[in-house]
Amino acid sequence: DTAVSQTPKYLVTQMGNDKSIKCEQNLGHDTMYWYKQDSKKFLKIMFSYNNKELIINETVPNRFSPKSPDKAHLNLHINSLELGDSAVYFCASSLARREETQYFGPGTRLLVL
Amino acid sequence: SQQGEEDPQALSIQEGENATMNCSYKTSINNLQWYRQNSGRGLVHLILIRSNEREKHSGRLRVTLDTSKKSSSLLITASRAADTASYFCATDAINYGQNFVFGPGTRLSVLP
């Protein structure tokens, strides 16, 4: 069974649309993350979240919002998609915040046309 | 420039040779981790070294940490074609509000 899974794997959409990416982990971890990896392979954290605390990277536009229906899921909603949002988005989880190994999902490749 | 920065950006070696990648960072850290990313895949954790450790081994991997120089190195011995991937260091910086800060990675190509 996949530890951290994401859907969809590929997402092609028009500018201005609203889309969601889903993430699920079956590791029993308390903390989940969303990362954005651009075309130059820079990996930047967008959010880290557990059932008590959401930490938002201040550089992330408020068009992006994480939503967690339960501890095992952290979905990423993106409103009014822009061309610059095209990237690979990775979900990850860890047992707790900080000093912990992170387990990554396979990524969602988003292309905004 | 970034908190974690790998060097070189790209490295090409022959199978059987050793590969060394370096990572430099700017602020004090709790720990440093190395991850591997195969093309089109997510990152896979390789090894974690804490700020009070100087060297760590895992199979063919050897990681060193020099907190005085704010640098770490990843050595892969007897490289194989399957080691071809991008390698990232991630720092859990004490002064950063977020969790881990990743460098841009070193792209390693191991030629058969």
Interface residues (C-beta under 8 A of the other chain):
Chain A: V4 Y33 Y35 K40 K41 F42 L43 K44 I45 S48 I55 N57 F90 A92 S94 R97 R98 E99 T101 Q102 Y103 F104 G105 P106 G107
Chain B: N30 N31 Q33 Y35 Q37 G40 R41 G42 L43 V44 H45 L48 R50 S86 F88 A90 D92 G97 Q98 N99 F100 V101 F102 P104 G105 R107
